[in-house]
Amino acid sequence: MYITLSKFRVFGMIMASAALVVLGAACSGPSITRATPIASETEVAPTVTTPAATLSADPAVPEPMTPKSVATPVATRPAPQATDLPATQMETRTLPLPATPTPAPTLAPQLEALRMGLSPVVQGLSAPLLVTHAGDGSGRLFIVEKTGAIRLVIDGRLLERPFLDIADRITSSGYEQGLLGLAFPPDYAARKFFFVNYTDKNGDTVIARFEATDDPDLADPGSEFNVLGLDQPAANHNGGHIVFGPDGYLWIGTGDGGAANDRYGNGQNADTLLGKMLRLDVTTDLSQPYVIPADNPWIDADWAGRDVRDEVWALGLRNPWRYSFDRSTGDLWIADVGQNQIEEVNVVRFGSVGGLNFGWPIMEGASCFQQVRCDQAGLELPVVTYSHGGGDCSITGGYVYRGAQFPALNGVYLYGDFCSGRIWGMDAASPGAPVLLLETRSSLSSFGEDEAGEIYVTDLGRGIVQKLVVE
């Protein structure tokens, strides 16, 4: 029997034992948790998986996507109704260069020499899941709480009043339910609207737009405008992350519908938005829920003879738990939670036209799933995987460090494991064997990034946000 070991399954155990944790000892004063530069012999660190040679085809596995040229824009359809697809944008938007110039070449990061630590920022939070910023020059930190609020940290102080509180319209009882994502568009400073991802009272996914009030530290909960709704057949694998890419579009990673072993058959299903990476224009026409970018890959192309929903940019994901764009290169890094054996990290280099298949459930990581042989042709295999063991069980994706405070970290992709709290790093430019940088023993629910590119981590069970530092 396969047992799902996905994000927050151990949340109940963590909360049940929270009374035994001396939170003050973990967060008092300026103390820093010492890093472990290299994994010891008893630690289970990730191992790089080299893509295997293509094996004999399994006739039950769909064929890979048919190669295509750049999509030709199609005619604009009428404004969408509740059951209609949204209009398709007429003009093609050229993929811009990343907003931040690529830094001058430097020596490869010397990961084995790093001594990492965590410096406390705020505590007393209710199940924090994300730290992010608005990109408006304010320097504020926005913290997403699973239970339905977005909290503000200004000059190191946690405001008592939430920026937004929508606890009255969400379900957070499931380990993977609640207020899960927050994203600010590039022009937030001018237009003051932002987007969230949450599970509603029925347990279904809602992507919604909200607006800030005249008070920049307060949003209007009555301004909600629904952008996208997804029926969820189970309580887990809701994805939850949303982020604006360097192209100005909203990227939405969705889980496969939950339960276990892709029970609902969504990972390789062209007719559903579950188990996919979606790419939507949510800023051009605010009167519509969204507009489909004219260069989305499957507008004028089929996949194995089937039409794919125009919103889809990639498929074959199980439960992407945090993904990010490198602010210097524009590369997309995706951490996808495995079934019960293998966790994985995928990277898509800037400039890809999409139409990718990350393989679930044909593959778990870089291994065939529930079969000895499988057809890997046309699949995107991960750059790194690691197996469950030694406390590891569920990957938490992070960021490529591009801050200024710790030059030795420049160009390092950082990620961790929710269950063990371990944090690893690898050279983003030339991914090789990752290095275990830090043993935190935290319920590592998310990484976060501030305006300056400094990195933070959230501890779901203890309600803490800490900053990642180099000693």
Secondary structure, DSSP 8 states (H G I E B T S, - for coil): ------TTTTHHHHHHTGGGS-HHHHHSTT------SS--TTS---B-----------TTS---B----S-----------TTS---B-SS-------SS----------GGG--EEEEEEE---SSEEEEE--SSSS--EEEEETTSEEEEEETTEE-SS-SEE-GGGB---STT-SEEEEE--TTHHHH-EEEEEEEBTTS-EEEEEEEE-SSTT-EEEEEEEEEEEE--SSSS-----EEE-TTS-EEEE----STTTTTT--TT-TT-STTEEEEEB-SS-TTSS-BB-TT-TTSS-EETTEE--TTEEEE--S-EEEEEE-TTT--EEEEE--SSSEEEEEEE-TT----EE--TTTEETTEESSSS----TT----SEEEESBTTB--EEEEEE---SS-GGGTTEEEEEETTT-EEEEEESSS--S-EEEEE--S-EEEEEE-TT--EEEEETTTTEEEEEEE-
